[in-house]
Every structure is written in structure tokens, then in C-alpha cells.
Amino acid sequence: MGVTHKIFCAGFGGQGVMSMGQLFSYAGLLAGKEVTWCPSYGPEMRGGEANCSVNISDDLIGSPVIKQDATVAVLMNVAAFKKFENQVKPGGSLYLNSSLIHEKPSRTDINVYYVPVNDIAAEMGNTKLANMIMLGAVNKIEKIVDDELLLEAFTKVFGEKKANLIPINREAIAKGAASVG
């Protein structure tokens, strides 16, 4: 049996939650892994609840559903934290956008990482980079895929017309990685 990463991302529309999932998914495909990506949207697009589940595995994936057995949970706002803190399995990792989430998890059986992604994005002069900063932090700790594959996946997700944004996104991934050591 190989390694399986079960990644759950949640926040509100406009925070790049779906993009994080898509980037991990495409990077996983580029790495030759088995992959699933399951989005879930609230009734509103921008500002409504959004989450996605991503499985990246060396083995065949039996079910794309992640129910309280995520190896990684990325929560981008307080509502997501309150609703999905328990998505991560014991021993897994919880990544919190500490720019918006000031509460601490009630659980002691998980690894918790506080990443001030909105603050770092503001320092970079572009708040839309918050999700890329979080990707860098998660990937640094979890070693899910090579960072270069995330950037290669960028054009698959956003198209060739956005390829000019790869340098600033590379910088955002590096700053996210640096924020967690």
C-alpha cells in the first residue's frame, strides 16, 4: 500500500478554496498519482460556503468522499473552522488561516498550523494570493507534490493566458512554505 493524502479545504467563495483543490489534483495527476476532486458549493457563488475534497494516492481510490478521515484539513475562515474542525482524523493536520481564525481547536489529537495567509498576501500587495500561500505552507509540511508541479498545474487550472502570473504565485508558495519553517 502506498501513500494516500486526503485533503479537505473549506472557506467561502472567493477565497480560492476550489482552486487549491484543483491545483493539488492536477499536480497529483502530473506526478502520476491516482486523484479525485469533489467540489461542494453553497447556494451563492461568491461569499457562500465552499469546500472540496481531494484524494491523491499511489493506489486506486475506492471512494472520493472524505468524512472525518482527512489527513489534511485547510480551513480559511471562522465558519469553516466551526463546521469542519472534526473533518481531520486523529494524527492528521489542521491548517488554519490565522488572519481570520483566532480561536484554537478543541482537539489535542491533531497537528495544528496557524498560517496568516491574508496578512502575508496583503504584504505582497495582492490579497488574491492567500490560497497560494496556504498551498505553499501545506505542501512544505505534508510533502504532497513537488512545488514545481503545483506551478505546472497552474496553467491547467487557469489557462495559458494566466501563465504570466506564475512568478508571483511561485513567490506566494515560497512565502507560505517559509511561514511554517
Contacts in CASP RR format, 6 or more apart in sequence:
PFRMAT RR
TARGET T0000
AUTHOR 0000-0000-0000
METHOD contacts of the structure
MODEL  1
MGVTHKIFCAGFGGQGVMSMGQLFSYAGLLAGKEVTWCPSYGPEMRGGEA
NCSVNISDDLIGSPVIKQDATVAVLMNVAAFKKFENQVKPGGSLYLNSSL
IHEKPSRTDINVYYVPVNDIAAEMGNTKLANMIMLGAVNKIEKIVDDELL
LEAFTKVFGEKKANLIPINREAIAKGAASVG
1 58 0 8 1.000
1 59 0 8 1.000
2 57 0 8 1.000
2 58 0 8 1.000
2 59 0 8 1.000
3 57 0 8 1.000
3 58 0 8 1.000
4 55 0 8 1.000
4 56 0 8 1.000
4 57 0 8 1.000
4 58 0 8 1.000
4 59 0 8 1.000
4 61 0 8 1.000
4 71 0 8 1.000
5 54 0 8 1.000
5 55 0 8 1.000
5 56 0 8 1.000
5 57 0 8 1.000
5 71 0 8 1.000
5 72 0 8 1.000
5 142 0 8 1.000
5 144 0 8 1.000
6 53 0 8 1.000
6 54 0 8 1.000
6 55 0 8 1.000
6 66 0 8 1.000
6 69 0 8 1.000
6 70 0 8 1.000
6 71 0 8 1.000
6 72 0 8 1.000
7 21 0 8 1.000
7 24 0 8 1.000
7 53 0 8 1.000
7 54 0 8 1.000
7 55 0 8 1.000
7 56 0 8 1.000
7 66 0 8 1.000
7 70 0 8 1.000
7 71 0 8 1.000
7 72 0 8 1.000
7 73 0 8 1.000
7 74 0 8 1.000
7 138 0 8 1.000
7 144 0 8 1.000
8 51 0 8 1.000
8 52 0 8 1.000
8 53 0 8 1.000
8 54 0 8 1.000
8 66 0 8 1.000
8 70 0 8 1.000
8 72 0 8 1.000
8 73 0 8 1.000
8 74 0 8 1.000
8 84 0 8 1.000
8 87 0 8 1.000
8 88 0 8 1.000
9 17 0 8 1.000
9 18 0 8 1.000
9 20 0 8 1.000
9 21 0 8 1.000
9 51 0 8 1.000
9 52 0 8 1.000
9 54 0 8 1.000
9 73 0 8 1.000
9 74 0 8 1.000
9 76 0 8 1.000
10 17 0 8 1.000
10 49 0 8 1.000
10 50 0 8 1.000
10 51 0 8 1.000
10 73 0 8 1.000
10 74 0 8 1.000
10 75 0 8 1.000
10 76 0 8 1.000
10 80 0 8 1.000
10 83 0 8 1.000
10 84 0 8 1.000
10 87 0 8 1.000
11 17 0 8 1.000
11 49 0 8 1.000
11 50 0 8 1.000
11 51 0 8 1.000
11 75 0 8 1.000
11 76 0 8 1.000
11 77 0 8 1.000
11 79 0 8 1.000
11 80 0 8 1.000
12 47 0 8 1.000
12 48 0 8 1.000
12 49 0 8 1.000
12 50 0 8 1.000
12 76 0 8 1.000
12 77 0 8 1.000
12 79 0 8 1.000
12 80 0 8 1.000
13 41 0 8 1.000
13 44 0 8 1.000
13 45 0 8 1.000
13 46 0 8 1.000
13 47 0 8 1.000
13 48 0 8 1.000
13 49 0 8 1.000
13 50 0 8 1.000
14 46 0 8 1.000
14 47 0 8 1.000
14 50 0 8 1.000
15 50 0 8 1.000
15 76 0 8 1.000
15 77 0 8 1.000
15 130 0 8 1.000
15 131 0 8 1.000
16 50 0 8 1.000
16 76 0 8 1.000
16 130 0 8 1.000
16 131 0 8 1.000
17 50 0 8 1.000
17 51 0 8 1.000
17 52 0 8 1.000
17 74 0 8 1.000
17 76 0 8 1.000
17 131 0 8 1.000
18 39 0 8 1.000
18 50 0 8 1.000
18 52 0 8 1.000
19 131 0 8 1.000
19 157 0 8 1.000
19 158 0 8 1.000
20 52 0 8 1.000
20 74 0 8 1.000
20 131 0 8 1.000
20 134 0 8 1.000
20 135 0 8 1.000
21 37 0 8 1.000
21 52 0 8 1.000
21 54 0 8 1.000
22 37 0 8 1.000
22 52 0 8 1.000
22 153 0 8 1.000
22 157 0 8 1.000
23 135 0 8 1.000
23 150 0 8 1.000
23 153 0 8 1.000
23 154 0 8 1.000
23 157 0 8 1.000
24 54 0 8 1.000
24 56 0 8 1.000
24 135 0 8 1.000
24 144 0 8 1.000
24 145 0 8 1.000
24 150 0 8 1.000
25 35 0 8 1.000
25 36 0 8 1.000
25 37 0 8 1.000
25 54 0 8 1.000
25 56 0 8 1.000
25 153 0 8 1.000
26 153 0 8 1.000
26 156 0 8 1.000
26 157 0 8 1.000
27 144 0 8 1.000
27 145 0 8 1.000
27 146 0 8 1.000
27 149 0 8 1.000
27 150 0 8 1.000
27 152 0 8 1.000
27 153 0 8 1.000
28 35 0 8 1.000
28 56 0 8 1.000
28 144 0 8 1.000
28 145 0 8 1.000
28 149 0 8 1.000
28 153 0 8 1.000
29 35 0 8 1.000
29 153 0 8 1.000
30 145 0 8 1.000
30 149 0 8 1.000
30 152 0 8 1.000
30 153 0 8 1.000
31 56 0 8 1.000
31 145 0 8 1.000
31 146 0 8 1.000
31 149 0 8 1.000
33 56 0 8 1.000
33 57 0 8 1.000
33 58 0 8 1.000
33 145 0 8 1.000
34 55 0 8 1.000
34 56 0 8 1.000
34 57 0 8 1.000
34 58 0 8 1.000
34 59 0 8 1.000
34 60 0 8 1.000
34 61 0 8 1.000
35 54 0 8 1.000
35 55 0 8 1.000
35 56 0 8 1.000
35 57 0 8 1.000
35 61 0 8 1.000
36 53 0 8 1.000
36 54 0 8 1.000
36 55 0 8 1.000
36 61 0 8 1.000
36 64 0 8 1.000
37 52 0 8 1.000
37 53 0 8 1.000
37 54 0 8 1.000
37 64 0 8 1.000
38 52 0 8 1.000
38 53 0 8 1.000
38 54 0 8 1.000
38 64 0 8 1.000
38 65 0 8 1.000
39 50 0 8 1.000
39 51 0 8 1.000
39 52 0 8 1.000
40 50 0 8 1.000
40 51 0 8 1.000
40 52 0 8 1.000
40 53 0 8 1.000
41 48 0 8 1.000
41 49 0 8 1.000
41 50 0 8 1.000
42 48 0 8 1.000
42 49 0 8 1.000
42 50 0 8 1.000
49 79 0 8 1.000
49 80 0 8 1.000
51 80 0 8 1.000
51 84 0 8 1.000
53 64 0 8 1.000
53 65 0 8 1.000
53 66 0 8 1.000
53 70 0 8 1.000
55 61 0 8 1.000
55 64 0 8 1.000
55 66 0 8 1.000
56 144 0 8 1.000
56 145 0 8 1.000
66 87 0 8 1.000
67 87 0 8 1.000
68 86 0 8 1.000
68 87 0 8 1.000
68 88 0 8 1.000
68 89 0 8 1.000
69 89 0 8 1.000
70 87 0 8 1.000
70 88 0 8 1.000
70 89 0 8 1.000
70 92 0 8 1.000
71 88 0 8 1.000
71 89 0 8 1.000
71 92 0 8 1.000
71 93 0 8 1.000
71 142 0 8 1.000
72 88 0 8 1.000
72 92 0 8 1.000
72 93 0 8 1.000
72 94 0 8 1.000
72 95 0 8 1.000
72 138 0 8 1.000
72 142 0 8 1.000
72 144 0 8 1.000
73 84 0 8 1.000
73 85 0 8 1.000
73 87 0 8 1.000
73 88 0 8 1.000
73 93 0 8 1.000
73 94 0 8 1.000
73 95 0 8 1.000
74 95 0 8 1.000
74 134 0 8 1.000
74 138 0 8 1.000
75 81 0 8 1.000
75 84 0 8 1.000
75 85 0 8 1.000
75 94 0 8 1.000
75 95 0 8 1.000
75 96 0 8 1.000
75 97 0 8 1.000
75 101 0 8 1.000
76 97 0 8 1.000
76 100 0 8 1.000
76 117 0 8 1.000
76 130 0 8 1.000
76 131 0 8 1.000
76 134 0 8 1.000
77 97 0 8 1.000
77 100 0 8 1.000
77 101 0 8 1.000
78 100 0 8 1.000
78 101 0 8 1.000
78 103 0 8 1.000
81 96 0 8 1.000
81 101 0 8 1.000
81 103 0 8 1.000
81 105 0 8 1.000
85 94 0 8 1.000
85 105 0 8 1.000
85 106 0 8 1.000
85 107 0 8 1.000
86 107 0 8 1.000
88 94 0 8 1.000
88 110 0 8 1.000
89 110 0 8 1.000
90 109 0 8 1.000
90 110 0 8 1.000
91 109 0 8 1.000
91 110 0 8 1.000
91 111 0 8 1.000
92 110 0 8 1.000
92 111 0 8 1.000
93 110 0 8 1.000
93 111 0 8 1.000
93 112 0 8 1.000
93 113 0 8 1.000
93 138 0 8 1.000
93 141 0 8 1.000
93 142 0 8 1.000
94 105 0 8 1.000
94 107 0 8 1.000
94 110 0 8 1.000
94 111 0 8 1.000
94 112 0 8 1.000
94 113 0 8 1.000
95 113 0 8 1.000
95 115 0 8 1.000
95 134 0 8 1.000
95 137 0 8 1.000
95 138 0 8 1.000
96 105 0 8 1.000
96 112 0 8 1.000
96 113 0 8 1.000
96 114 0 8 1.000
96 115 0 8 1.000
97 115 0 8 1.000
97 116 0 8 1.000
97 117 0 8 1.000
97 118 0 8 1.000
97 130 0 8 1.000
97 134 0 8 1.000
98 114 0 8 1.000
98 115 0 8 1.000
98 116 0 8 1.000
99 116 0 8 1.000
99 117 0 8 1.000
99 118 0 8 1.000
99 119 0 8 1.000
99 130 0 8 1.000
100 118 0 8 1.000
104 112 0 8 1.000
105 112 0 8 1.000
113 137 0 8 1.000
113 141 0 8 1.000
113 180 0 8 1.000
115 133 0 8 1.000
115 134 0 8 1.000
115 137 0 8 1.000
115 176 0 8 1.000
115 179 0 8 1.000
115 180 0 8 1.000
116 179 0 8 1.000
117 130 0 8 1.000
117 131 0 8 1.000
117 133 0 8 1.000
117 134 0 8 1.000
117 137 0 8 1.000
117 176 0 8 1.000
118 127 0 8 1.000
118 130 0 8 1.000
120 129 0 8 1.000
120 130 0 8 1.000
120 133 0 8 1.000
120 172 0 8 1.000
120 175 0 8 1.000
120 176 0 8 1.000
120 179 0 8 1.000
121 127 0 8 1.000
121 128 0 8 1.000
121 129 0 8 1.000
121 130 0 8 1.000
121 133 0 8 1.000
121 172 0 8 1.000
124 168 0 8 1.000
124 171 0 8 1.000
124 172 0 8 1.000
124 175 0 8 1.000
126 168 0 8 1.000
129 168 0 8 1.000
129 169 0 8 1.000
129 172 0 8 1.000
132 169 0 8 1.000
132 172 0 8 1.000
132 173 0 8 1.000
133 172 0 8 1.000
133 173 0 8 1.000
133 175 0 8 1.000
133 176 0 8 1.000
133 179 0 8 1.000
134 176 0 8 1.000
135 150 0 8 1.000
135 173 0 8 1.000
135 176 0 8 1.000
136 147 0 8 1.000
136 150 0 8 1.000
136 172 0 8 1.000
136 173 0 8 1.000
136 174 0 8 1.000
136 176 0 8 1.000
136 177 0 8 1.000
137 176 0 8 1.000
137 177 0 8 1.000
137 179 0 8 1.000
137 180 0 8 1.000
138 144 0 8 1.000
139 145 0 8 1.000
139 147 0 8 1.000
139 150 0 8 1.000
139 173 0 8 1.000
139 177 0 8 1.000
140 176 0 8 1.000
140 177 0 8 1.000
140 180 0 8 1.000
140 181 0 8 1.000
141 180 0 8 1.000
147 170 0 8 1.000
147 173 0 8 1.000
147 174 0 8 1.000
147 177 0 8 1.000
150 173 0 8 1.000
151 166 0 8 1.000
151 169 0 8 1.000
151 170 0 8 1.000
151 173 0 8 1.000
154 162 0 8 1.000
154 163 0 8 1.000
154 165 0 8 1.000
154 166 0 8 1.000
154 169 0 8 1.000
155 162 0 8 1.000
155 163 0 8 1.000
155 166 0 8 1.000
158 165 0 8 1.000
END
